[in-house]
Amino acid sequence: MAAPKTNRTMKTNARFKLAASSELGLLIIVVVYFAAMSLYKPEFCRIDIVKVMLLTLSVNAIIACGMAILLVSGGFDLSVGSVLGLSGMVAALGMVRYGMPFYVALLLGLLTGAVVGALNGFVIARLRINPFITTLGSMIWVRGLVKVIGGSGVYGFPEAFKWLGQGMVLGVQMPIIFCLVIVAVGEFLLRKSRFLRQNFYVGGNERSAILSGIPVARVKMFNYILSGLLAGFAGLLTTARYGNASVTAGTGVELQVVTAVIIGGASLSGGKGSILGAFLGTLLMVMIVTSIDILRVQADWHDFVVGAVLLTAVILDNLRRKER
C-alpha cells in the first residue's frame, strides 16, 4: 500500500515544480509588460491608475481562486459573473428594501452564492451533466433573476457595509487586503491540505481517483460551492465599493477569469494549476485591459482582446498537453 501512495506524492510534487517554473515565467512577463507600458505611456504607472488596477484585480482574483481549483479538478464554471451580480443584489435589497442589519445581509449574499454553487455541483457531480452546459444555463437564469429583482438598481447602503469596499487599512483599500489573504490561504491549502490536493488526482484521472477511494462527488460538490461562495463575496465587495447594486454587475467577468486562470498555468483537461498562477494571470489580464484604455482604443475592443487571449491560451495549453 505504501508504494502507490509514494508514487502519487512524487507525481504531485512534480506538478508543483512544473507550476513553480510556469509561475516564475509568468511573473517575468508581468514585470516586463508593466515596465514596457510605463516607458511607452508614463501615465500607466500613475498611482491612481495602479490603484484602479489593483481594485479590479482584487475582485477578479478572488473569483479566480475558486475557478483555479475547479479547473484543477477538471471542472468549469461560467456562472460566476452572474453569481457576483445576484449576491450583491440580494444583499443590497436586504439592507435597503427590507431593513436588515448589514451583517445579516452579508450572510444572505454569501448564502446566495453558495446555494447557486451547490445547485451547479449537484447537477454536475450527482446527475453527471456536462459542466459547460450546466454552468452556461446557470449563467443565463441567474442573470435573468438579477434583472427581475433588481429593477433599475439599488443604492443607499449603511456606511458599515460600504467600508468593506471603500475602507482602508494602512493606506490599502479593503478589497485588496481581502484578495491577498484569500490568495495566500488558497495557495497554501491547495499545496498542503490533503482534501484540496485530491483535486489533482480527480482532474488527472477521475476513474483512478474513484478506485483509490477519493470521494469524487463530494470533492466536486465542495469545489462548486466554494466557487459560488467566492463569487458571492466578490459581488459584495463590488457592491460596497461602488455604493450601488447594478443589474449589469459581473457581466463578462467569467471569461476574463477563465482566461486568466488558463494563462496562469491551469489546463481545461484538469490535473494542473495553482492559485498563485491564477493570481498572476489575473494581474496580466487586468494590465492588458487597462492598456487598452490608456491607449484610448475603443472599449468595444475589450471583448476582442479577451477572446483572442483566451483562444491563444487554450491553443498553447493543448500544445503543452500534446508535448507531455
Secondary structure, DSSP 4 states (H G I P E B T S, - for coil): -HHHHHHHHHHHHHHHHHHHHHHHHHHHHHHHHHHHHHHH-GGGG-HHHHHHHHHHHHHHHHHHHHHHHHHHTT---S-HHHHHHHHHHHHHHHHHTS---HHHHHHHHHHHHHHHHHHHHIIIIIS---HHHHHHHHHHHHHHHHHHHHTT-EE---HHHHHHHH-EETTEEHHHHHHHHHHHHHHHHHHH-HHHHHHHHHHH-HHHHHHTT--HHHHHHHHHHHHHHHHHHHHHHHHHHHTEE-TTTTTTHHHHHHHHHHHTT--TTSS---HHHHHHHHHHHHHHHHHHHHTT--TTHHHHHHHHHHHHHHHHHHHHHHH-
